[in-house]
Amino acid sequence: MKEKDLELYKEGTNTAMFRGGASFADAITFGAEKIDKKLSEEFTKVRGKKTLPFNPEGDLTDYLQLYSDLAGK
């Protein structure tokens, strides 16, 4: 890692940790219905990354498709 890679984490908050992790992730999933609005808006605008919203009624179909898509890269 380089110093510039740590820039996203500099605030030391949960939001900063989520932001940093998402920036290096292949995909973004939301594990709760209520998340920081700032993060939600930011993550849904990320291009080139699959984003799965929280779905309390959903089954694993969306996740299985996500993993299948990622494995096909």
RAURFEN-V926818 format. One line per field, one symbol per residue. psi: psi as a letter, one per 40 degrees, with the letter a starting at -180 (. if undefined). burial: b if it has 9 or more other C-alpha atoms within 8 Angstrom, else e. A space follows every 50 residues. Layout:
# RAURFEN-V926818
psi: ???
burial: ???
This chain:
# RAURFEN-V926818
psi: iidddeddeddfiddddddddddeidihiheidhihdddddddeehiehh hhihgdeiaeddddddddddde.
burial: eeeeebebbeeeeeebbebbebeeeeebebeeeeeeeebbeebeeeeeee beebeeeeeeebeeebeeeeeee
